[in-house]
Amino acid sequence: MDLRQLRYFIAVAEEKNFSRAARRLHISQPPLSTHVKSLEDDLGVRLLDRSNRGVVLTPAGQVFYDEIRSVFRRLEQARLKAQNAGQGSALLAHHLGTLSTPAYLEASSARSIPLYERHGFVRQAPIQLPDGPVMQPMWRPAG
């Protein structure tokens, strides 16, 4: 199983048709079918029900699709964080990427403050959202 096979599977699952998926991926249909079949063989389960009208995800295919989409979202986050690290803002990207609850902020702030300050970040003032709660202070690069 490789990333190309996973991308191909996602395209077929979303297009619900091998021909449209092949056009979307800019490849011909036979190699696309071969890669998806190889993926199914590697997993030992049928992911798609094929018919003349298109394809439908099997229950196993739906579970696999949901999980693989999640993996690709994480890969995209990793790519963005790496790019930000190259630009000197990895700490901010990490903080924003994991900022989900005030409880998380409260628990992580005590650990993060020395690290953020050591890397030249400054704390912003709390922000009042319109018709909402006060956002906890966040960190930004100094300058």
C-alpha positions as CSV (number, residue, x, y, z in Angstrom):
1,M,0.0,0.0,0.0
2,D,1.4,3.4,-1.0
3,L,0.2,7.0,-1.0
4,R,-0.5,6.8,-4.8
5,Q,-2.9,3.9,-4.3
6,L,-4.6,5.7,-1.5
7,R,-5.0,8.9,-3.6
8,Y,-6.4,6.8,-6.4
9,F,-8.9,5.1,-4.1
10,I,-10.0,8.5,-2.7
11,A,-10.6,9.8,-6.2
12,V,-12.7,6.8,-7.2
13,A,-14.7,6.9,-3.9
14,E,-15.4,10.6,-4.4
15,E,-16.2,10.4,-8.1
16,K,-18.1,7.2,-7.8
17,N,-16.9,6.3,-11.3
18,F,-13.5,5.0,-12.5
19,S,-13.6,7.1,-15.8
20,R,-14.2,10.4,-14.0
21,A,-11.6,9.5,-11.3
22,A,-9.1,8.7,-14.0
23,R,-9.8,12.1,-15.7
24,R,-9.4,13.9,-12.4
25,L,-6.1,12.2,-11.7
26,H,-4.9,12.7,-15.3
27,I,-4.3,9.0,-15.9
28,S,-5.9,6.3,-18.0
29,Q,-8.6,4.1,-16.5
30,P,-6.8,0.7,-16.7
31,P,-3.9,1.6,-14.4
32,L,-6.3,3.2,-12.0
33,S,-8.4,0.0,-11.8
34,T,-5.2,-2.0,-11.4
35,H,-4.0,0.1,-8.5
36,V,-7.3,0.1,-6.7
37,K,-7.6,-3.7,-7.2
38,S,-4.0,-4.1,-5.8
39,L,-5.0,-2.0,-2.8
40,E,-8.0,-4.3,-2.2
41,D,-5.8,-7.3,-2.5
42,D,-3.2,-5.9,-0.1
43,L,-6.0,-5.2,2.5
44,G,-7.8,-8.5,1.9
45,V,-11.2,-6.8,1.6
46,R,-13.4,-5.4,-1.2
47,L,-13.6,-1.7,-0.9
48,L,-15.9,-0.9,-3.9
49,D,-18.9,-2.5,-5.4
50,R,-18.5,-2.1,-9.2
51,S,-21.4,-2.0,-11.7
52,N,-22.1,-0.5,-15.1
53,R,-23.6,2.5,-13.4
54,G,-20.5,3.3,-11.3
55,V,-19.1,2.3,-8.0
56,V,-20.3,2.3,-4.4
57,L,-18.3,2.0,-1.3
58,T,-18.7,-1.3,0.6
59,P,-19.0,-0.9,4.4
60,A,-15.3,-1.7,4.6
61,G,-14.7,0.8,1.9
62,Q,-16.6,3.5,3.8
63,V,-14.6,2.9,7.0
64,F,-11.3,2.9,5.0
65,Y,-12.2,6.0,3.1
66,D,-13.0,7.9,6.3
67,E,-9.8,6.8,7.9
68,I,-7.7,7.6,4.9
69,R,-9.2,11.1,4.5
70,S,-8.2,11.7,8.1
71,V,-4.7,10.5,7.4
72,F,-4.4,12.9,4.4
73,R,-5.7,15.8,6.6
74,R,-2.9,15.0,9.1
75,L,-0.4,14.8,6.3
76,E,-1.5,18.3,5.1
77,Q,-1.2,19.6,8.6
78,A,2.3,18.1,8.8
79,R,3.3,19.7,5.5
80,L,2.1,23.1,6.7
81,K,3.8,22.8,10.0
82,A,7.1,21.9,8.3
83,Q,6.8,24.9,6.0
84,N,6.0,27.1,9.0
85,A,9.0,25.7,10.8
86,G,11.2,26.6,7.8
87,Q,9.8,30.1,8.1
88,G,10.4,30.3,11.9
89,S,6.8,30.0,13.1
90,A,6.5,26.3,14.0
91,L,5.5,27.0,17.6
92,L,2.7,29.3,16.5
93,A,1.5,26.7,14.0
94,H,1.6,24.0,16.7
95,H,-0.3,26.2,19.1
96,L,-3.0,27.1,16.6
97,G,-3.2,23.6,15.3
98,T,-3.9,22.2,18.7
99,L,-5.9,25.1,20.1
100,S,-9.3,23.7,20.7
101,T,-10.5,24.3,24.2
102,P,-9.8,26.8,27.0
103,A,-8.9,23.7,29.2
104,Y,-6.2,22.8,26.7
105,L,-4.8,26.3,26.8
106,E,-4.8,26.5,30.5
107,A,-3.1,23.1,30.9
108,S,-0.5,23.8,28.2
109,S,0.2,27.4,28.9
110,A,2.2,26.8,32.0
111,R,4.5,24.4,30.1
112,S,4.6,26.5,26.9
113,I,5.5,29.9,28.3
114,P,9.2,29.3,28.8
115,L,9.4,27.6,25.4
116,Y,7.6,30.3,23.6
117,E,9.5,33.1,25.2
118,R,12.8,31.4,24.6
119,H,12.0,31.3,20.9
120,G,11.1,34.9,20.6
121,F,7.3,34.8,20.8
122,V,5.1,37.3,22.6
123,R,1.7,36.9,24.1
124,Q,-1.3,38.7,22.7
125,A,-4.1,40.1,24.8
126,P,-7.3,38.2,25.1
127,I,-9.8,38.8,22.3
128,Q,-13.6,39.2,22.8
129,L,-15.5,37.5,20.0
130,P,-18.7,39.0,18.8
131,D,-21.6,37.3,20.7
132,G,-19.2,34.8,22.1
133,P,-16.6,34.0,24.8
134,V,-13.3,35.7,25.3
135,M,-10.6,33.9,23.4
136,Q,-7.6,33.1,25.6
137,P,-4.3,34.9,24.8
138,M,-2.3,33.4,22.0
139,W,1.3,33.6,21.0
140,R,2.8,35.3,17.9
141,P,6.3,35.9,16.6
142,A,7.8,39.0,18.0
143,G,8.4,41.9,15.6
